[in-house]
Amino acid sequence: MALWKMVGDLLEGSGWCSALTDSSVATAGTAESFLKAAHLTRTRHAHQVTAMTLAKLQRDSFHEMSPDGSILFEDWRTDMIHNSPTFAF
């Protein structure tokens, strides 16, 4: 529970709640409750969905940059992290 509250503190003000609300994943109140870890199972699920979505977007971006598979995913990811350190997260 403490871990999810800490993650909520890190995400506060990041726009994560707005993204969840704008995409109709959660209402504003529910998204805010994720930051406070008011309901552990729902909070964990929201973070898992977010992580999977970001991983899928990263894979889609890779396939767009290398449609013929001439670059390995790990090499591409390493280059992207080198260009933008926040890409690792």
Number of C-alpha atoms within 10 A of each C-alpha: 13 9 9 18 17 14 15 20 13 11 14 14 10 10 10 16 23 16 14 18 17 12 10 10 14 17 15 15 10 17 21 19 17 25 20 19 21 15 12 15 11 15 22 15 12 16 15 12 13 14 13 11 12 13 12 12 12 15 14 13 12 19 14 11 13 14 11 8 11 8 13 10 15 10 10 14 16 14 13 15 14 12 10 10 11 9 13 10 7
